[in-house]
Amino acid sequence: MNHLFPRHLLGIEGLTREAAIEILDTADTLSHEGVSVPATLQGKTVLMAFFESSTRTRVSFEMAAKRLGAQVVTIAPSTSSVSKGESLLDTVRTVAAMGSEIAVVRHARSGAALFLADRIATTIINAGDGTHEHPTQALLDALTIRRKLGRIEGLTIAICGDVAHSRVARSGALLLRLLGAHVRFAGPPTLLPPGMADAYGVSVYDRIEPALEGADVVMALRVQQERIAGNPLPSLREYNRIFGLNEQRLALAKPGAWVMHPGPMNRGVEIDGALADGPRSLVLDQVKAGVAIRTAVLHLVATHQALLG
């Protein structure tokens, strides 16, 4: 066990390269055919505190926790005391006091995971906080790329679309650069926050075509209409015309370049449906990698807890 592995997983920022590689390697080991998954969480309770809608992340975390032997308790705003005005902190504190050792938290407010980690003894895993970070999504994307291409170091990866509202883009850039990739952000000027190049060490483009040139992997990001304030886009149809990923634009990337999307997809907006379902798509590979990564993360934080006594 790597003694540098953190007690919490709040983001990619602050994660060491060694810890990131340990997660990827553990995910591969535990998902290898014929390998028995250890009952690391036998007798433990994992809380799924999802205050934003989720399918892929929540279900894969639940599957991962159960694979490791845990009991799983899921709370959501509509079925919890949050609907009565109770705070995030009080809700999670209450369930943690009932005996949950790990809380997987998704919340619309950036910094929510750190806020909880500073205030309760339960281990916190960030399943997405506002527009800040989504560390396990970045890890599963990295695992998908490594499985398909055999490496991450030296690759050029273009992340295209609504960068402004994407925690996936932020965590992805931090992790992929940590592992030695060259990362490009591309988006309409209204969906590209200033200072991204300096903050994340990436190349930034306000047109998709130059960002795709020579890329090994292209990731399309969902247009997050629920987070967008004002009217930064003329229309979704116009967005697709100027920025949508299709076969013609993908031809600018390296021959055989792979296509990714963190989901859920707006088909015909940020990505052509035929491309998403085509032979160069890794979308379902990403989904599969999600269970592997979340199993690895839960196993590693549980092992860390055991070492701490």
C-alpha positions in Angstrom: 0.0 0.0 0.0 1.4 3.4 -1.0 1.6 5.4 2.2 1.1 8.6 0.2 -2.5 7.6 -0.8 -4.8 10.3 0.7 -7.5 9.7 3.3 -10.0 11.6 1.2 -10.3 11.9 -2.6 -11.4 15.5 -3.0 -9.9 16.2 -6.4 -7.0 15.6 -8.7 -5.3 18.7 -7.5 -3.0 17.6 -4.7 -2.9 14.0 -5.8 0.6 12.7 -6.4 1.6 11.0 -9.6 2.4 7.9 -7.6 -1.1 7.8 -6.0 -2.8 8.3 -9.4 -0.8 5.4 -11.0 -1.6 3.3 -7.9 -5.4 3.8 -8.5 -5.0 3.0 -12.2 -3.0 -0.1 -11.5 -5.3 -1.3 -8.8 -8.3 -0.8 -11.1 -6.7 -3.0 -13.7 -5.7 -5.7 -11.1 -9.1 -5.9 -9.5 -11.0 -6.0 -12.8 -8.7 -8.7 -14.3 -10.5 -11.8 -15.2 -10.1 -14.5 -12.6 -9.0 -12.1 -9.8 -11.2 -12.3 -6.7 -12.2 -8.8 -5.4 -11.2 -8.5 -1.7 -14.0 -7.9 0.8 -12.3 -4.7 1.9 -15.6 -3.1 3.0 -17.2 -6.1 4.6 -19.2 -4.9 7.6 -18.8 -1.2 6.5 -21.4 1.2 5.3 -20.9 3.6 2.3 -23.1 6.6 2.1 -24.1 7.8 -1.4 -25.0 11.5 -0.8 -26.0 12.7 -4.3 -27.5 16.1 -4.2 -27.4 16.4 -8.0 -28.8 14.0 -10.5 -26.6 11.1 -11.6 -26.8 7.7 -13.3 -23.3 6.6 -14.3 -21.4 7.9 -11.3 -23.9 6.9 -8.6 -24.7 3.4 -10.0 -21.0 2.6 -10.6 -20.1 3.7 -7.1 -22.9 1.5 -5.7 -21.8 -1.5 -7.7 -18.2 -0.9 -6.6 -19.1 -0.7 -2.9 -21.1 -3.9 -3.1 -18.4 -5.7 -4.9 -16.1 -4.9 -1.9 -18.8 -6.2 0.5 -20.2 -2.9 1.8 -23.7 -2.0 2.7 -24.9 1.0 0.7 -27.2 3.8 1.9 -28.3 6.4 -0.7 -29.8 9.7 0.0 -31.1 12.3 -2.4 -32.6 15.8 -1.8 -36.2 14.7 -2.6 -36.1 11.9 -0.1 -34.1 13.4 2.7 -34.4 16.2 5.2 -32.7 18.5 2.8 -36.2 19.0 1.3 -37.2 20.3 4.7 -34.4 22.9 4.8 -31.7 20.8 6.5 -28.1 21.8 5.6 -25.7 19.6 3.7 -23.5 19.3 6.7 -26.3 18.3 9.1 -27.6 15.7 6.7 -24.2 14.0 6.1 -23.3 14.3 9.8 -26.6 12.6 10.8 -26.0 9.6 8.5 -22.3 9.4 9.4 -23.3 9.3 13.1 -25.3 6.1 12.3 -22.1 4.4 11.2 -21.0 5.2 7.6 -17.2 5.1 7.2 -17.1 6.5 3.7 -19.4 9.2 2.1 -19.5 9.6 -1.7 -20.7 13.2 -2.3 -22.0 15.0 -5.3 -23.2 18.5 -4.9 -23.9 21.6 -7.1 -21.7 23.8 -4.9 -18.0 23.9 -5.8 -16.0 23.1 -2.7 -18.7 21.0 -1.0 -16.5 17.9 -0.6 -13.7 19.9 1.0 -16.2 21.6 3.2 -17.4 18.3 4.6 -13.9 16.7 4.8 -12.9 19.6 7.1 -15.8 19.1 9.4 -16.6 15.4 9.8 -14.5 12.3 10.5 -16.0 10.2 7.7 -13.8 9.7 4.6 -15.1 11.8 1.7 -14.9 10.9 -1.9 -15.8 13.7 -4.3 -18.3 12.5 -7.0 -18.5 16.0 -8.5 -18.7 19.4 -6.9 -20.2 22.2 -9.0 -17.9 23.3 -11.7 -14.8 22.5 -9.6 -13.7 18.8 -9.9 -14.8 15.3 -10.7 -11.7 13.2 -9.8 -13.0 9.7 -10.5 -14.3 10.7 -13.9 -10.8 11.9 -14.8 -9.3 8.6 -13.5 -11.7 6.4 -15.5 -11.0 8.5 -18.6 -7.2 8.0 -18.0 -7.7 4.3 -17.4 -9.7 4.0 -20.7 -7.0 5.8 -22.6 -4.2 3.7 -21.1 -6.0 0.5 -21.8 -6.6 1.4 -25.4 -3.3 3.1 -26.3 -1.0 1.5 -23.8 0.2 4.8 -22.3 -0.7 8.3 -21.5 2.7 10.0 -21.5 3.3 11.9 -24.8 -0.2 11.7 -26.1 -2.1 14.7 -27.3 -5.7 14.9 -26.0 -8.2 17.5 -27.1 -11.1 18.3 -24.7 -13.7 20.3 -26.6 -16.9 22.1 -25.8 -18.4 23.7 -22.7 -15.1 24.1 -20.8 -16.5 26.9 -18.6 -18.9 24.7 -16.7 -17.0 21.3 -16.9 -15.6 19.8 -13.8 -14.6 16.9 -16.1 -12.4 19.2 -18.1 -10.7 20.6 -15.1 -10.0 17.3 -13.4 -9.1 15.7 -16.7 -6.5 18.3 -17.6 -4.9 18.1 -14.1 -4.6 14.3 -14.2 -3.6 13.9 -17.9 -0.8 16.5 -17.5 0.3 14.8 -14.3 0.7 11.6 -16.3 2.6 13.3 -19.1 0.0 14.1 -21.8 -0.3 17.3 -23.8 -3.8 18.7 -23.2 -5.8 21.1 -25.4 -9.0 22.9 -24.4 -11.3 24.1 -27.2 -14.6 25.9 -26.9 -16.5 29.0 -28.1 -15.1 32.1 -26.5 -18.2 32.5 -24.3 -17.6 29.0 -22.9 -13.8 29.4 -22.3 -13.0 31.1 -19.0 -10.0 33.5 -19.1 -6.7 32.2 -17.6 -7.3 28.5 -18.4 -3.9 28.2 -20.1 -2.0 29.4 -17.1 -4.1 27.7 -14.5 -4.1 24.3 -16.1 -1.0 24.3 -18.3 -3.0 23.5 -21.4 -3.2 25.0 -24.9 -6.5 26.9 -25.5 -8.4 27.3 -28.8 -11.6 29.2 -29.5 -12.1 27.0 -32.7 -12.3 23.3 -32.7 -10.4 22.6 -35.9 -6.9 23.6 -34.8 -7.4 21.8 -31.5 -8.1 18.5 -33.3 -5.1 18.6 -35.6 -2.8 15.7 -34.7 -4.8 14.7 -31.6 -4.6 11.1 -30.4 -7.9 11.3 -28.4 -10.8 13.8 -28.7 -13.2 14.2 -25.8 -16.5 16.1 -26.5 -18.1 17.8 -23.5 -21.8 18.2 -22.9 -23.3 21.7 -23.2 -24.5 22.2 -19.7 -27.6 24.2 -20.2 -28.6 23.8 -16.6 -25.5 25.8 -15.5 -25.4 28.3 -18.2 -26.5 31.8 -17.3 -27.6 34.4 -19.8 -27.4 33.6 -23.5 -23.8 32.7 -24.5 -24.9 30.6 -27.5 -27.1 31.7 -30.4 -28.7 28.2 -30.4 -27.8 24.6 -30.0 -28.1 24.1 -33.7 -25.6 26.9 -34.3 -23.3 25.3 -31.7 -23.4 22.0 -33.5 -22.7 23.7 -36.9 -19.6 25.5 -35.5 -18.4 23.2 -32.8 -20.0 19.8 -33.0 -17.7 16.8 -33.3 -18.4 14.8 -36.5 -16.5 12.5 -38.9 -15.3 15.4 -41.1 -13.8 17.3 -38.1 -12.4 14.1 -36.6 -10.5 13.6 -39.8 -8.2 16.4 -38.7 -7.0 14.3 -35.8 -4.4 11.5 -36.1 -5.5 8.5 -38.2 -7.3 6.2 -35.9 -7.9 8.8 -33.2 -10.3 7.8 -30.5 -13.5 9.6 -29.4 -14.7 10.0 -25.8 -17.6 11.6 -24.0 -18.2 11.7 -20.2 -22.0 11.5 -20.7 -24.8 12.1 -20.7 -24.6 13.1 -24.4 -26.6 15.6 -26.3 -26.6 13.8 -29.6 -26.6 16.1 -32.6 -25.3 19.0 -30.4 -21.7 18.4 -29.2 -21.3 15.0 -31.0 -22.8 13.3 -33.9 -24.7 10.2 -32.9 -23.1 7.9 -35.5 -19.7 8.9 -34.2 -20.6 8.3 -30.6 -21.8 4.8 -31.6 -19.0 4.1 -34.1 -15.9 1.9 -34.0 -13.7 4.7 -32.8 -15.9 5.5 -29.8 -14.7 4.7 -26.3 -17.9 5.9 -24.6 -18.9 2.4 -23.4 -15.3 1.7 -22.5 -15.5 4.7 -20.2 -18.6 3.4 -18.5 -16.9 0.0 -17.9 -13.8 1.7 -16.5 -16.0 3.6 -14.1 -16.8 0.5 -12.0 -13.1 -0.5 -12.0 -11.8 2.9 -10.9 -14.4 3.4 -8.2 -13.8 -0.1 -6.9 -10.1 0.8 -6.7 -10.7 4.1 -5.0 -13.0 2.6 -2.4 -10.6 -0.3 -1.8 -7.6 2.0 -1.4 -9.3 4.5 1.0 -10.6 1.6 3.1 -7.1 0.1 3.3 -5.8 3.5 4.3 -8.3 3.7 7.1 -7.3 0.2 8.3 -3.6 1.3 8.4 -4.6 4.3 10.5 -6.5 2.1 12.9 
